Amino acid sequence: MATIQDIADRLGVSKGTVSKAINNAPDISETLRKTILDTAVEMGYTRLRRPKNDAKRFCIIIENMEYEEPHQFGYDFIIGFRQMAEPAGYVVDVIPVTENFQKKTPYDVFMLQNDYTGAFVLGFSLNDPWMKDFRTSHTPTVLYDNYIPANPFIASIGIDNSEGMALAVSHLKKLGHKKIGYLSSALGSYIMQVRHKAFFQAMKQNGLKAEADSAGASYYVTKCIEKHLPRFLNMGMTAVICSHDQIANAAMVQCQQLGYRVPGDISIIGFDDLPLCAYTSPPLTTVRQDRTILGKCGFYAMDSILNQVSIGSILIHAQLIERHSTGPAPEAPKKTVVSRIPEQ
């Protein structure tokens, strides 16, 4: 393990100068500070040597995810993680970040500067700058719904999305549905790619036909619904699985506006089981992921890494929550509709 003296010797500066840079003192230049921090990261320096009474600190790094209120998606992750970390003697900070912030400060440098032992990372897309940093990071890190291979310091947690999709397709098949479509957010995130692939695998496993045009993806929910849902209806789809609950709710509203009964004419399934699902009209059948348990898994994976147990992925079981947006397949397809957005 590198020491402050090792860093000073490498750079030809004093031990005090290195200490000032690491502790964010104001009386050295930003250029020198950056050089020292980058070198410290490269040499594997860590600030884990703490006085006995100095609490160890974790951070939950979060982007593109609301988390401050109980009904918001990220809230339960934080609660679950804290329920495990704080009784174990850790202080847990929640740090919202942006893409611009990531571009300015490398991940390991941020963690070193702020004296964090490890991080639980929520809401990142594949294009986030720190996703590249994670490939070579030596900071214990747990990613939700992302995956970095071949780095023993990085673990991943999530639900078994293949199992969840298989539960959804099997449920619809038992109800007599054969023509099933899939609506998704844009495939720019790891988890959207996983769920997209899992849909086609689940259809094949259930002996159901699914061609490329059985799925539609768009960045914006409204565009996804307006572009792809009429196409599905014109193809005679009697059921639609959605990559998350917001798309599913929007799809139900749009179907009803077009004169389709849910579930009389078309069945719809969501993914995640957000609090809103019990209050949609009709209440939404969906695949549940227990976010409090996932938060606890985040701590478990972190603790394992800190104890030199290299965790790759932890997947918890999915659960299908049956409500009233799914029902028996109709005997005959309903009228066709016209898309508001031309095919591209």
C-alpha positions in Angstrom: 0.0 0.0 0.0 1.5 3.3 -1.1 2.2 6.0 1.5 2.3 9.8 1.4 6.1 9.6 1.5 6.0 7.2 -1.6 4.0 9.8 -3.5 6.3 12.6 -2.4 9.3 10.7 -3.6 7.7 9.9 -6.9 7.0 13.6 -7.6 10.0 15.2 -5.9 7.8 17.2 -3.5 7.6 17.4 0.2 5.4 15.0 2.3 3.6 18.1 3.6 2.7 19.2 0.1 1.2 15.8 -0.7 -0.8 15.9 2.6 -2.1 19.3 1.7 -3.3 18.1 -1.8 -5.0 15.1 -0.3 -6.7 17.1 2.4 -7.8 19.8 0.0 -5.8 22.6 1.6 -6.3 26.0 -0.2 -2.6 27.0 -0.3 -1.4 24.9 -3.3 -2.2 25.3 -7.0 -5.0 23.4 -8.7 -2.5 22.0 -11.2 -0.2 20.6 -8.5 -3.2 19.3 -6.5 -4.4 17.4 -9.6 -1.0 16.0 -10.3 -0.6 14.7 -6.7 -4.1 13.2 -6.6 -3.7 11.5 -10.0 -0.4 10.1 -8.8 -1.9 8.9 -5.5 -4.7 7.1 -7.4 -2.2 5.6 -9.8 0.0 4.3 -6.9 -3.0 2.8 -5.1 -2.9 5.2 -2.1 -5.8 4.8 0.3 -6.9 6.8 3.3 -8.2 3.8 5.2 -5.7 4.3 8.0 -8.0 6.2 10.4 -7.9 6.8 14.1 -10.1 4.4 16.0 -12.8 7.0 16.8 -12.9 8.4 13.2 -16.0 6.9 11.5 -15.6 5.3 8.1 -17.6 6.9 5.3 -19.6 5.5 2.4 -21.4 7.5 -0.2 -24.4 6.8 -2.4 -23.7 8.4 -5.7 -26.9 9.0 -7.7 -27.8 10.4 -11.1 -31.0 10.6 -13.1 -33.1 9.3 -10.3 -35.4 11.0 -7.8 -34.8 9.9 -4.2 -35.8 12.4 -1.6 -39.5 11.4 -1.0 -40.9 7.9 -0.1 -42.8 7.6 -3.4 -39.7 8.3 -5.5 -37.7 5.4 -7.1 -34.4 5.9 -5.4 -35.7 6.5 -1.8 -35.9 2.8 -0.8 -32.4 2.0 -2.1 -31.0 4.6 0.3 -33.1 3.4 3.2 -32.0 -0.2 2.7 -28.3 0.6 2.4 -28.4 2.8 5.5 -30.2 0.2 7.5 -27.2 -2.0 7.1 -24.3 0.5 7.0 -25.1 2.8 9.9 -25.4 0.1 12.6 -22.1 -1.2 11.3 -20.5 2.1 12.2 -20.4 3.8 8.8 -21.5 7.4 7.9 -23.5 7.4 4.7 -23.6 10.5 2.5 -25.9 10.9 -0.6 -24.1 12.6 -3.4 -26.1 13.7 -6.6 -23.8 14.1 -9.6 -24.0 15.3 -13.2 -22.2 14.3 -16.3 -20.3 17.6 -16.3 -19.1 16.9 -12.8 -17.8 13.5 -13.8 -15.9 15.0 -16.7 -14.1 17.4 -14.4 -13.2 15.0 -11.6 -12.0 11.4 -12.1 -13.9 9.0 -9.9 -11.0 7.7 -7.8 -9.8 11.3 -7.3 -13.3 12.3 -6.0 -13.4 9.4 -3.6 -9.9 10.0 -2.3 -10.4 13.7 -1.9 -13.6 13.2 0.1 -12.2 10.3 2.2 -14.9 7.8 1.1 -14.2 4.1 1.7 -16.6 3.0 -1.0 -19.6 4.0 -3.1 -23.0 2.6 -4.0 -23.9 3.9 -7.5 -27.4 4.4 -8.7 -28.9 5.7 -12.0 -25.9 5.7 -14.3 -26.1 5.2 -18.1 -23.5 3.6 -20.2 -22.3 6.9 -21.5 -21.5 8.4 -18.1 -17.8 9.4 -17.9 -17.3 7.5 -14.6 -18.4 4.2 -16.2 -15.0 4.2 -18.0 -13.3 5.0 -14.7 -14.9 2.0 -13.0 -13.1 -0.3 -15.4 -9.8 0.4 -13.7 -10.9 1.8 -10.3 -9.4 0.4 -7.1 -12.1 2.0 -4.9 -14.7 -0.6 -3.6 -17.8 0.2 -5.6 -21.2 -1.4 -6.0 -23.3 -0.6 -9.1 -27.1 -1.0 -9.3 -28.3 -2.2 -12.7 -24.8 -1.8 -14.3 -22.0 -4.3 -14.8 -18.2 -3.9 -15.1 -16.3 -7.2 -15.9 -12.9 -8.2 -14.7 -12.5 -5.7 -11.9 -12.5 -7.3 -8.4 -13.2 -3.9 -6.8 -16.5 -3.5 -8.6 -19.7 -5.4 -7.9 -23.2 -5.3 -9.4 -26.6 -5.8 -7.8 -30.1 -6.0 -9.2 -33.0 -8.3 -9.7 -33.0 -11.3 -12.1 -34.5 -9.5 -15.1 -34.5 -12.7 -17.2 -36.6 -14.3 -14.4 -38.9 -11.3 -14.2 -39.5 -11.2 -18.0 -40.1 -14.9 -18.0 -42.7 -14.5 -15.3 -44.5 -11.8 -17.3 -44.6 -13.7 -20.6 -45.6 -17.0 -18.9 -48.5 -15.1 -17.1 -49.8 -13.8 -20.4 -49.4 -17.1 -22.2 -51.6 -18.8 -19.5 -54.2 -16.1 -20.2 -54.2 -17.2 -23.9 -52.1 -14.4 -25.3 -49.9 -15.3 -28.3 -49.1 -11.9 -29.9 -47.2 -9.9 -27.3 -45.3 -6.7 -27.9 -42.6 -5.0 -25.9 -42.2 -1.2 -25.3 -39.0 0.2 -23.9 -37.0 3.3 -23.1 -34.0 3.9 -25.4 -31.4 1.2 -25.2 -28.7 3.5 -24.0 -28.5 1.9 -20.5 -27.3 -1.5 -19.5 -30.5 -2.5 -17.9 -32.7 -1.6 -20.8 -30.5 -3.7 -23.0 -30.8 -6.6 -20.6 -34.6 -6.4 -20.4 -34.9 -6.1 -24.2 -32.9 -9.2 -24.7 -34.7 -11.0 -21.9 -38.1 -10.3 -23.6 -37.1 -12.2 -26.7 -35.5 -15.0 -24.7 -38.7 -15.4 -22.6 -40.9 -15.4 -25.8 -38.7 -18.2 -27.3 -38.8 -20.2 -24.0 -42.6 -20.1 -24.0 -42.8 -21.2 -27.7 -44.1 -17.8 -28.8 -43.1 -15.9 -32.0 -41.4 -12.6 -31.6 -39.7 -10.8 -34.5 -37.7 -7.6 -34.3 -40.8 -5.5 -35.0 -42.4 -7.0 -31.8 -40.4 -4.5 -29.8 -40.2 -0.7 -30.0 -37.9 1.7 -28.1 -37.7 5.5 -27.9 -36.0 8.0 -25.5 -39.2 9.8 -24.6 -42.2 8.0 -23.2 -44.7 10.0 -25.3 -42.8 9.3 -28.5 -42.5 5.6 -27.6 -46.2 5.3 -27.1 -47.3 7.4 -30.1 -44.9 5.7 -32.5 -45.0 2.1 -31.5 -48.3 1.4 -29.7 -50.6 2.0 -32.7 -48.3 -0.3 -34.7 -48.7 -3.0 -32.2 -52.4 -2.7 -32.2 -52.5 -2.8 -36.0 -50.4 -6.0 -35.8 -53.1 -7.6 -33.7 -51.1 -7.6 -30.4 -53.3 -8.5 -27.5 -50.7 -7.8 -24.8 -47.8 -5.5 -24.2 -45.0 -5.7 -21.7 -43.2 -2.5 -20.8 -39.7 -1.9 -19.6 -40.9 0.3 -16.7 -44.1 1.3 -15.1 -44.3 4.9 -16.5 -44.4 3.5 -20.0 -47.0 0.9 -19.0 -49.2 3.6 -17.4 -48.9 5.8 -20.4 -49.8 2.9 -22.7 -52.9 2.1 -20.7 -54.1 5.8 -20.9 -53.4 5.9 -24.7 -55.2 2.6 -25.3 -58.3 3.9 -23.4 -58.2 7.1 -25.4 -58.2 5.0 -28.6 -61.3 3.1 -27.5 -59.5 0.0 -26.2 -60.5 -1.7 -23.0 -57.7 -2.6 -20.6 -57.7 -5.6 -20.1 -60.7 -6.5 -22.2 -59.1 -5.7 -25.5 -55.4 -5.6 -24.5 -53.4 -6.6 -21.4 -50.5 -4.5 -20.2 -47.6 -5.3 -17.8 -45.1 -2.9 -16.3 -41.8 -3.4 -14.6 -40.5 -2.2 -11.2 -43.7 -1.9 -9.1 -43.6 1.8 -8.4 -46.1 3.0 -5.7 -48.3 4.4 -8.5 -49.1 0.9 -9.8 -51.7 0.2 -7.2 -53.5 3.5 -8.1 -53.5 3.5 -11.9 -56.7 2.8 -13.8 -56.9 -0.2 -13.8 -54.2 -1.1 -11.2 -51.1 -2.3 -13.0 -49.8 -5.8 -13.2 -46.0 -5.5 -12.9 -42.7 -7.1 -12.0 -41.6 -6.1 -8.6 -38.1 -5.4 -7.5 -37.7 -4.9 -3.8 -35.7 -1.7 -3.6 -35.1 -1.8 0.1 -33.7 -5.3 -0.2 -31.5 -4.2 -3.1 -30.2 -1.4 -0.9 -29.2 -4.0 1.7 -27.6 -6.1 -1.0 -25.6 -3.0 -2.0 -24.1 -3.0 1.5 -23.6 -6.7 1.6 -21.6 -6.6 -1.7 -19.6 -3.6 -0.4 -18.7 -5.4 2.8 -17.6 -8.4 0.8 -15.2 -6.4 -1.3 -13.8 -4.8 1.8 -13.2 -8.3 3.2 -11.4 -9.3 0.0 -14.3 -11.4 -1.3 -14.6 -10.5 -4.9 -18.3 -10.2 -5.8 -19.3 -10.2 -9.5 -23.1 -9.9 -9.4 -25.9 -10.4 -6.8 -29.3 -10.9 -8.4 -32.4 -11.2 -6.2 -35.5 -13.0 -7.3 -38.1 -11.1 -9.3 -41.8 -11.3 -8.4 -44.9 -10.8 -10.6 -47.6 -8.7 -8.9 -50.9 -9.5 -10.5 -53.4 -6.7 -10.5 -56.2 -5.8 -13.0 -54.4 -4.6 -16.2 -54.1 -8.2 -17.5 -56.9 -10.6 -18.4 -57.8 -13.3 -20.9 -56.9 -12.7 -24.5 -59.8 -11.4 -26.6 -61.2 -13.8 -29.2 -60.8 -11.3 -32.1 -58.6 -8.2 -32.6 -60.2 -4.8 -32.4 -60.2 -2.0 -35.0 -56.9 -0.7 -36.4 -55.5 2.7 -35.5 -53.3 5.3 -37.2 -50.0 6.3 -35.7 -49.5 10.0 -35.1 -45.8 9.7 -35.9 -44.7 8.3 -39.2 -42.4 5.3 -39.2 -38.7 6.2 -39.6 
